Amino acid sequence: MAERTVPTSRTYPIPIPIPLREIVPWAILTLALALLILYFVGAEQGATSLINGRAVHEFMHDGRHLLGFPCH
């Protein structure tokens, strides 16, 4: 004979809310890194160059074209 099983209720984990004061430092860090990357891809080796030479320009060259920055 086949045994009958009684359906049991499932329990689901309750998400824990993250306080805003814990998110803000990470958001600021992420924004700062994004702006730094955007600077190096878009403006380095131009009028606001911080690093002498063409090493950064050549390293970021394909990224410039991918993002639509004028390069040459």
N, C-alpha and C positions, 0 to 999 in steps of 0.2 A: 504494500500500500504506500501511496505517496504521503509524505508528511506535509502538514499544512504549516506555513510560516505566517506569523502575524507581522504586518508591516510596523516598523518602528519609526519614530519621528527622528528627523535629521537635525543635527545642531550645526549652525553656521557661526563662524567666528565673527565677532563684532569688531569693526574697524575702530582703531583708537585715533581720535582726532589729534593732529599735530598742531601745537600752538604756533601762532604767527611769529612769536619772538624766536622760535627755532628755525623758521624758514627764511627769515630776512637775511641773516648772514650768508647763507648759501646762495640766495638770489643775488646779493651784491657781488659775491665772488664770481658767480656765473656771468653776470653782466660785465664785470671788469675783464674777465678772460675773453669774452666775446668781442669786446671793444678792442682789446689788444690784438687779437687775431685779425679783426677787420682792418686795423691800422696797418699791420704788416702786409696783408694781402693787397690793400688798396692804395696806401699812401707812401710806404717806405720806398726810398730811393727817388723820391720826388722832391718837391719844394720843402717838405718838412722832414727830410731825412735825418735820422738819428745815428745811423751806422754808415760809415764810409765804405765805398767799394760797391761791387755789383753782386755780391754773394746772396744777399737776401732777395734782391730782385729776381735773380735767376732761379732761386729755390721756390719762390712764390709765383713764378711766371704763369704756369698752367692754371693756378687758382684764379689769377686775375682774369684770364680769358673765360674761365668757367663762370665767374660771377659777373662778367660783363664790364669790368673796369678797363678803360683805355690804357694801353701799354705802349704801343708803338704804331 
